Amino acid sequence: MDATLQLIARSMHPARGHAWHGGPTPVGAVRGVPAALARWRPRPGRHTVWELALHSAYWMYAVRRRMLGTAVPPFPRKPANWPAMPVPANEAAWARDRALLSDEHRLLHEAIEEFPAALLRKPSGRKHWTWGDLLIGIALHDAYHAGQIQLIKRLWGSR
């Protein structure tokens, strides 16, 4: 694999589960989180861990779909960008949505491993962003939302 793609893949899927900053990926951030915490809203109008996990899963899916350029089944949750928590928002539903996040994370990582490095500086078809911009962007998006999840977990513990 190309060195740049290797770096991107490693930053999104670190070998020991934690990124260079010591924090987890979104998949790692939700590991062990019970449904009660996942659906807890720190304040009205703020996102829950569950919503952040689904939002992250959607954008991993969206980037992978663009990379593959082939017919990819639609994202299984609606609305796509900020899917609603299911009703009931119980442990079984949370386990399914954690699995969805994990699957999308794995599938994106696999797509990055197979992506042609020669395209990294080429337009992605998304405004004026290159493929490299898009891949770095999803890595940053993941880190941002993993940090939010970690913060909500801390707030839950101090409520």
Backbone torsions as a table, in degrees:
resi	resn	phi	psi	omega
1	MET	NA	143.6	176.3
2	ASP	-55.7	144.7	-176.6
3	ALA	-60.8	-39.0	179.8
4	THR	-66.6	-45.9	178.0
5	LEU	-64.3	-36.3	177.5
6	GLN	-61.8	-42.6	179.0
7	LEU	-63.9	-44.5	178.9
8	ILE	-62.9	-47.4	-179.4
9	ALA	-61.2	-42.3	-179.4
10	ARG	-67.7	-33.6	179.1
11	SER	-71.7	-30.3	179.2
12	MET	-85.0	-25.5	-175.2
13	HIS	-137.6	69.3	-176.4
14	PRO	-63.0	148.3	-174.6
15	ALA	-57.8	-39.9	-177.1
16	ARG	-100.4	10.4	176.3
17	GLY	87.4	-5.7	178.3
18	HIS	-123.3	139.3	178.6
19	ALA	-75.3	174.7	-176.9
20	TRP	-56.2	-29.5	-177.9
21	HIS	-80.3	-0.2	178.3
22	GLY	92.1	-10.2	-179.0
23	GLY	-90.5	164.4	-179.0
24	PRO	-84.6	171.0	167.8
25	THR	-77.0	171.3	174.9
26	PRO	-56.6	-37.4	178.8
27	VAL	-62.2	-45.3	178.6
28	GLY	-67.6	-34.5	-178.0
29	ALA	-65.4	-30.1	-178.5
30	VAL	-94.5	-4.7	179.9
31	ARG	-62.2	127.7	177.8
32	GLY	80.3	0.3	-179.5
33	VAL	-80.4	123.5	177.8
34	PRO	-75.5	159.9	-178.3
35	ALA	-58.8	-36.3	-179.4
36	ALA	-60.3	-43.1	176.7
37	LEU	-69.3	-43.2	-176.4
38	ALA	-59.7	-34.2	-177.5
39	ARG	-93.9	-5.0	-178.7
40	TRP	-70.1	130.9	179.1
41	ARG	-104.2	115.0	-175.4
42	PRO	-58.2	-34.5	177.7
43	ARG	-153.8	156.0	175.7
44	PRO	-56.1	138.0	179.2
45	GLY	84.3	-5.0	177.9
46	ARG	-96.3	155.9	179.5
47	HIS	-81.1	154.1	174.3
48	THR	-93.7	165.8	173.1
49	VAL	-57.3	-41.3	-178.3
50	TRP	-61.1	-47.5	179.1
51	GLU	-62.8	-40.8	179.1
52	LEU	-65.5	-38.5	178.6
53	ALA	-64.4	-44.4	179.8
54	LEU	-68.1	-39.4	177.3
55	HIS	-61.3	-44.8	178.0
56	SER	-62.3	-43.7	178.8
57	ALA	-60.1	-42.0	-179.7
58	TYR	-61.2	-45.5	-176.6
59	TRP	-71.0	-30.1	172.0
60	MET	-62.7	-43.7	177.2
61	TYR	-61.0	-47.3	-175.7
62	ALA	-62.5	-42.0	178.7
63	VAL	-67.3	-43.8	178.7
64	ARG	-61.6	-43.0	179.2
65	ARG	-59.9	-42.8	178.7
66	ARG	-65.8	-40.9	-179.8
67	MET	-63.5	-43.7	-175.8
68	LEU	-73.3	-30.8	177.8
69	GLY	61.1	17.3	179.5
70	THR	-120.1	174.7	178.6
71	ALA	-67.6	112.9	176.6
72	VAL	-113.4	134.6	179.7
73	PRO	-54.2	151.9	-179.6
74	PRO	-63.1	154.1	176.6
75	PHE	-60.6	134.8	-171.3
76	PRO	-76.1	-4.5	-177.9
77	ARG	-120.0	152.0	-177.5
78	LYS	-128.9	154.0	-18.4
79	PRO	-64.4	152.1	-167.1
80	ALA	-58.5	-52.8	-172.7
81	ASN	-67.3	-44.2	177.8
82	TRP	-128.0	75.0	-178.4
83	PRO	-58.3	144.8	177.7
84	ALA	-76.3	148.8	172.7
85	MET	-64.5	144.6	-179.8
86	PRO	-72.1	162.5	173.3
87	VAL	-119.8	119.3	0.2
88	PRO	-79.2	150.2	178.1
89	ALA	-91.5	71.5	-174.9
90	ASN	-106.4	-177.3	-177.2
91	GLU	-60.5	-39.4	-179.1
92	ALA	-65.2	-43.3	178.9
93	ALA	-66.0	-39.4	179.4
94	TRP	-66.0	-39.6	177.0
95	ALA	-61.6	-40.9	178.0
96	ARG	-64.3	-41.5	-178.2
97	ASP	-74.2	-32.2	172.4
98	ARG	-64.4	-39.2	177.8
99	ALA	-64.8	-38.8	177.0
100	LEU	-60.9	-46.2	177.7
101	LEU	-59.6	-46.8	-179.7
102	SER	-62.8	-42.5	179.0
103	ASP	-63.9	-45.5	180.0
104	GLU	-64.5	-36.9	176.8
105	HIS	-61.8	-47.7	-179.8
106	ARG	-64.0	-45.0	-178.6
107	LEU	-64.4	-38.6	177.1
108	LEU	-66.0	-43.2	179.0
109	HIS	-58.9	-43.0	177.7
110	GLU	-63.3	-40.6	178.9
111	ALA	-64.6	-38.5	178.6
112	ILE	-65.3	-40.5	179.3
113	GLU	-61.9	-29.6	-178.1
114	GLU	-96.6	-4.3	-173.3
115	PHE	-71.6	137.0	179.2
116	PRO	-71.4	118.5	-177.8
117	ALA	-59.2	-28.9	-179.4
118	ALA	-61.4	-18.6	-179.3
119	LEU	-88.9	-8.9	-173.6
120	LEU	-54.7	-35.5	-179.1
121	ARG	-94.9	1.7	-178.8
122	LYS	-88.3	153.4	177.2
123	PRO	-59.8	139.0	-178.9
124	SER	-89.3	-9.5	-174.6
125	GLY	87.8	-0.2	178.3
126	ARG	-107.2	94.4	-177.2
127	LYS	54.2	-126.6	-178.0
128	HIS	-107.4	18.2	-177.3
129	TRP	-84.1	139.7	173.4
130	THR	-83.3	170.8	175.1
131	TRP	-62.4	-38.5	177.2
132	GLY	-61.3	-43.0	176.9
133	ASP	-58.4	-44.2	-177.4
134	LEU	-63.9	-43.4	-178.2
135	LEU	-71.0	-40.8	174.9
136	ILE	-64.8	-39.4	179.9
137	GLY	-60.1	-42.8	-179.6
138	ILE	-69.7	-32.9	176.1
139	ALA	-64.7	-42.6	177.8
140	LEU	-67.1	-39.9	177.7
141	HIS	-58.9	-45.5	178.1
142	ASP	-60.2	-46.4	-178.9
143	ALA	-62.7	-41.4	179.8
144	TYR	-60.8	-49.6	-177.1
145	HIS	-74.0	-30.4	173.8
146	ALA	-62.6	-39.3	176.5
147	GLY	-63.7	-41.3	176.9
148	GLN	-61.8	-42.3	179.0
149	ILE	-61.6	-44.1	178.7
150	GLN	-60.5	-40.5	179.3
151	LEU	-65.2	-43.5	178.6
152	ILE	-62.4	-38.3	177.4
153	LYS	-61.6	-40.5	176.9
154	ARG	-65.4	-43.1	178.3
155	LEU	-61.7	-40.4	178.0
156	TRP	-58.3	-44.4	-178.3
157	GLY	-67.7	-22.7	-178.0
158	SER	-107.3	10.2	-175.9
159	ARG	-74.0	NA	NA
